[in-house]
Amino acid sequence: MTSQELSDQEINDLCCTRLGWELKPHLWEYGSVWHDRAWFKGETLMGYPNFLTQDPVLQYLDDLIEERQLQAAYGMRLFELLEARHLSHSLAWYRLANAPLRLRALAFLQVTETDEQI
C-alpha cells in the first residue's frame, strides 16, 4: 500500500505509533461523543489527535497572501527570518516547512505591510 492509498485515520494512527504513543482502552467524552479508547503518550491522555487538520485561522493568512500574489515575497521573508541562507539546502527546506508560527505571522505582517504601502 502506498502513502496515497492510506485513509486519514490510518495516517493519524501511524503518526501516533511512530511517536511511540499507545492506543489504550479508556472511557472518555469529547464533543458529546463517548469513546472507549484513546491514544496515550506515557500516562498523558492525547485523545484522537488529527495530524491532517490545519488551523482555520492560519488559513486566512495564506488566503490573503495568495489573493495579493505575495507568495514569493512571503517565502523570501520567511527564509530571511529563519536565517536559512546560512544552512545547507536540505536543512533550509526543512526549516521552511516547519517554520514556527510566530515567524510565519511576522513574515505575513512584514510582507503585507510592504504591500499596503505601495
C-alpha positions in Angstrom: 0.0 0.0 0.0 1.4 3.4 -0.9 1.0 6.5 1.2 -1.6 7.9 -1.2 -3.8 4.9 -0.5 -3.9 5.4 3.2 -7.1 6.7 4.8 -6.9 9.8 7.1 -7.4 7.5 10.1 -4.6 5.2 9.0 -2.2 8.2 8.6 -3.2 9.5 12.0 -2.7 6.1 13.6 0.7 5.6 12.0 1.8 9.1 13.2 0.8 8.2 16.8 2.6 4.9 16.6 5.8 6.4 15.2 5.7 8.9 18.1 5.7 6.0 20.4 2.1 6.6 21.7 -0.1 3.7 22.7 -3.8 3.2 21.9 -5.3 2.0 25.2 -8.8 1.2 26.5 -10.1 4.4 28.1 -13.7 5.7 28.5 -13.8 9.5 27.8 -16.1 12.1 26.3 -15.3 14.6 23.6 -17.8 16.8 21.7 -20.7 15.0 23.3 -19.5 11.7 22.0 -18.2 8.9 24.2 -15.1 6.9 23.2 -13.8 3.7 24.6 -10.2 4.0 23.7 -7.6 6.8 23.3 -4.0 7.5 22.4 -1.7 8.0 25.3 1.8 9.5 25.5 3.0 7.6 28.5 0.3 8.3 31.1 -0.9 11.5 29.3 -4.2 11.3 27.5 -3.8 12.5 23.9 -7.3 11.6 22.7 -7.5 11.2 19.0 -5.0 13.7 17.6 -5.5 14.7 14.0 -2.2 15.5 12.2 -4.0 16.4 9.0 -6.0 19.4 10.1 -4.8 22.9 9.6 -5.9 25.6 12.0 -8.6 27.6 10.0 -7.4 30.9 11.5 -3.9 30.4 9.9 -5.6 29.6 6.6 -6.8 33.2 6.5 -3.2 34.4 6.3 -2.4 32.0 3.5 -5.5 33.1 1.6 -4.6 36.8 1.8 -1.0 36.0 0.7 -2.4 34.2 -2.4 -5.1 36.7 -3.1 -2.4 39.5 -3.2 0.0 37.2 -5.0 2.7 37.7 -2.3 3.8 34.0 -2.2 7.3 34.7 -3.4 7.8 37.7 -1.2 6.4 35.9 1.8 8.6 32.9 1.1 11.7 35.0 0.9 10.9 37.0 4.0 10.3 33.8 6.0 13.6 32.4 4.6 15.4 35.5 5.9 13.7 35.4 9.3 14.8 31.8 9.7 18.3 32.8 8.7 18.2 29.9 6.3 20.7 31.4 3.9 23.5 30.0 6.2 22.1 26.5 6.1 22.5 23.6 3.7 19.9 23.4 1.0 18.2 20.4 2.7 18.1 21.9 6.1 16.8 25.2 4.8 13.9 23.4 3.1 13.2 21.6 6.4 13.2 24.8 8.4 10.9 26.5 5.9 8.5 23.5 6.1 8.5 23.6 9.9 8.7 27.3 10.5 7.4 28.4 13.9 4.0 30.0 13.9 5.4 33.3 15.3 7.9 33.6 12.4 5.1 32.8 9.9 3.0 35.5 11.4 5.9 38.0 11.4 6.7 37.3 7.8 3.0 37.8 6.9 2.9 41.1 8.7 6.1 42.4 7.1 5.0 41.4 3.6 1.5 42.7 3.8 2.8 46.0 5.4 5.1 46.5 2.4 2.2 45.6 0.1 -0.1 48.2 1.7 2.4 51.0 1.5 2.6 50.6 -2.3 
